[in-house]
Every structure is written in structure tokens, then in C-alpha cells.
Amino acid sequence: MDTRGPLRLAVLTAARLGLASLPAHAQTDKELLKIGKSIRKHGCPLITDPAGNAGANPVDFTALFVGNDDTNVYFVVEFAGPASDNVSSVIRLNTDFDQNTGCNFSIPRLNGPEYGVFFYAPSFSDPFVGNMTACAAGSDDFPDRGGVQMVIHDNFTVLSVPIATLQILTPDVTGFLVDVEGGGNFGPAAYQIQ
């Protein structure tokens, strides 16, 4: 019997919020992969994009799933090809839902992120959470690269970001606007932490 708390998966789709119970936060690659597979199986993608517009990235982004437990937020990023071919991607998070704070991009719908979750080909760099408030982020912005964990499997990547990291710049974080860049540029979509 699993004595850890339930993972509550909340995915915003057209007009409804779906919830599913999953095992608690990941500590190993195997656990993180299991959570990612469960989020994909029981949830609906928060953002989708048809294959074929990857730009300079050799693998094309197709879907983003998001879930959380009491400790972490989980991002499952699907690609049209092997996820290990992803050159560079970032998941930007606007944790105060205010597009007048955070980074100001040339694309108004993407303005306002406080955080960026950066992930690359495994041979290039480890993933990290960066501070986007000044539109420049580094792997040393937060202790331990922001505590992000990553596992790559077939055509998807699973990332785990501690909610405590997201509370550094937004202490009362309850959710975020999210967009994805890498193999295309998509979003934003809203996510509510459950």
C-alpha cells in the first residue's frame, strides 16, 4: 500500500477541469516516468500543436500535459519524434497571472513570465528553473538549479518542479499561465494548482 499522499492531476480543457489520483511526488527517474505516463494516460493536454512546424529544433513539440501533487508540478512535453533529439526548449510560467510583470516579450500574449523551465538534449546541459523577471535566466538563479528533475522516454520528456521553487518569486502561487517554446511557440494556457 502506498502511504504517500495522492497526486491530483488538474488539466484545463475547453470548459471543464478533470481530476485523477496518481502516486505522490517523484524521487527517482522510475517514479517520475511513472507519474508522467499516468498524467498522459489520465489527462488531456493543456496545449497541443500539430506536427510540422519545429523551426530550428530537429524535433517538433506536439503537446503539453500538466499535473501536480502537494510538493511538485509535473510537465509532460510530447514531441513528434524522439524526445532525446530536442535541442532546446523552455516552459515559461507566469505565476502571478499579470502580463505587466515579469518578462516583456515582443509577442504580447506571452508577456509576464516569472520563471522559465529550461531543458535540452541530455548531452548538452542539465535542466534548470531560471528567473525570467529580467528576461534573462541562468542555471544559478535558484539553489540546486531550481530543484528540477527530468526524465526522457520515447517521444516525451517529464519534468518535475518543486512548488517551493515557484513560491520564491510568487509566495502565494495558486497556478500559472504557461507557454512552451522549442519545436514551435505555443500558449499561453492557464493551469490551477490543485
C-alpha positions in Angstrom: 0.0 0.0 0.0 1.3 3.4 -1.0 1.2 5.6 2.1 2.2 8.8 0.2 -0.4 11.5 -0.4 -2.4 11.4 -3.7 -1.3 13.3 -6.7 -4.1 15.5 -8.0 -4.0 16.0 -11.7 -5.8 19.0 -12.9 -5.9 19.8 -16.6 -7.9 22.6 -18.0 -9.7 21.6 -21.2 -12.2 23.6 -23.2 -14.8 24.1 -20.5 -14.0 21.5 -17.8 -11.5 20.6 -15.2 -10.5 16.9 -15.0 -9.1 15.3 -11.9 -7.3 11.9 -11.4 -5.5 10.4 -8.5 -1.9 9.4 -9.0 1.0 8.4 -6.8 2.9 11.1 -4.8 5.9 13.1 -5.8 8.8 11.6 -7.7 12.2 10.8 -6.1 13.7 8.6 -8.8 13.7 8.6 -12.6 11.5 5.5 -12.5 8.9 7.2 -10.3 9.0 10.4 -12.3 8.5 8.4 -15.5 5.5 6.5 -13.9 3.9 9.8 -12.9 4.5 11.2 -16.5 2.9 8.2 -18.1 -0.1 8.4 -15.7 -0.6 12.1 -16.5 -0.5 11.3 -20.2 -2.9 8.4 -19.8 -5.5 10.1 -17.5 -5.3 13.7 -18.5 -5.9 15.9 -21.5 -3.2 18.1 -22.9 -3.2 21.7 -21.8 -1.6 22.8 -25.0 -1.5 21.0 -28.4 0.1 21.7 -31.7 0.1 19.6 -34.9 3.4 18.2 -36.1 5.3 20.0 -38.8 6.4 23.5 -37.6 9.5 22.8 -35.5 11.7 25.6 -36.9 15.3 25.1 -36.0 14.6 22.3 -33.4 15.0 18.9 -35.0 12.0 17.5 -33.1 8.6 19.1 -33.2 6.5 19.9 -30.0 3.0 18.4 -30.1 1.5 18.5 -26.6 2.0 19.7 -23.0 0.3 17.9 -20.1 0.5 19.4 -16.5 -0.3 17.8 -13.1 0.7 18.4 -9.5 0.8 16.9 -6.1 1.4 18.7 -2.7 5.1 19.1 -3.5 5.7 19.3 -7.2 4.3 20.5 -10.5 4.8 18.0 -13.3 5.2 18.9 -17.0 5.0 16.2 -19.7 6.2 17.5 -23.0 5.4 15.4 -26.1 7.3 15.7 -29.4 6.6 14.3 -32.9 9.9 12.4 -32.8 12.4 11.1 -30.2 12.4 13.5 -27.2 16.2 12.9 -26.8 16.6 14.9 -30.1 15.2 18.1 -28.5 17.9 20.7 -28.8 16.5 23.4 -26.6 13.1 24.1 -25.1 11.7 26.3 -22.3 8.4 26.2 -20.5 7.6 29.8 -19.3 5.4 30.3 -16.2 3.5 33.5 -15.4 2.8 32.7 -11.7 1.0 35.9 -10.8 -1.3 35.9 -13.9 -0.2 39.5 -14.6 1.2 40.1 -18.0 2.5 43.5 -16.9 5.1 41.9 -14.5 7.9 39.5 -15.4 9.5 39.5 -18.8 8.0 41.6 -21.6 8.3 39.8 -25.0 7.6 41.1 -28.5 4.6 38.7 -28.5 2.1 40.3 -26.1 0.2 37.1 -25.3 3.5 35.7 -23.9 4.3 38.7 -21.6 4.7 38.3 -17.9 6.6 35.1 -17.0 8.4 35.0 -13.7 10.0 31.5 -14.4 11.5 29.5 -17.2 11.9 25.8 -17.0 14.8 25.2 -19.5 15.6 21.7 -20.8 17.9 20.4 -23.5 19.4 17.4 -25.1 20.9 15.3 -22.3 24.4 15.6 -23.8 24.2 19.4 -23.7 23.0 20.5 -20.3 21.0 19.6 -17.2 17.6 21.2 -16.9 17.1 24.2 -14.7 14.5 26.7 -13.4 15.5 30.3 -14.2 14.3 33.7 -13.1 12.6 35.4 -16.1 11.7 38.6 -14.4 14.5 40.5 -16.2 14.1 38.4 -19.5 17.4 36.6 -18.8 17.7 33.4 -16.8 20.6 31.3 -15.6 21.1 27.9 -14.1 22.3 29.5 -10.9 19.2 31.7 -10.3 17.9 29.4 -7.7 19.5 26.8 -5.4 20.2 23.4 -6.9 19.1 24.6 -10.4 15.6 25.2 -9.0 15.3 21.6 -7.9 14.0 20.5 -11.3 14.1 16.8 -12.2 13.9 15.4 -15.8 13.5 12.0 -17.4 13.2 11.4 -21.2 11.3 8.4 -22.6 10.5 7.7 -26.3 8.7 10.8 -27.6 8.2 12.7 -24.3 10.0 14.4 -21.5 8.8 14.6 -17.9 9.9 17.5 -15.7 9.2 17.9 -12.0 9.5 21.4 -10.5 9.1 21.9 -6.7 6.2 24.2 -5.8 8.6 25.7 -3.2 10.7 27.0 -6.1 7.6 28.7 -7.6 6.9 30.3 -4.3 10.3 32.1 -4.2 9.1 34.9 -6.6 5.3 34.4 -6.0 4.8 33.3 -2.4 1.0 32.8 -2.8 1.2 30.9 -6.1 -2.0 29.1 -6.9 -1.4 28.4 -10.6 0.1 30.0 -13.7 -0.2 30.9 -17.3 2.1 28.6 -19.3 3.6 28.7 -22.7 6.2 26.4 -24.5 9.0 27.4 -26.8 11.0 24.8 -28.6 9.9 23.0 -31.7 7.4 25.8 -32.1 6.0 28.5 -29.7 2.6 27.7 -28.1 0.3 29.0 -25.5 -0.5 30.5 -23.1 -2.9 28.3 -21.3 -4.0 28.5 -17.7 -3.3 25.9 -15.0 -4.6 25.9 -11.4 -2.6 24.1 -8.8 -4.9 21.6 -7.0 
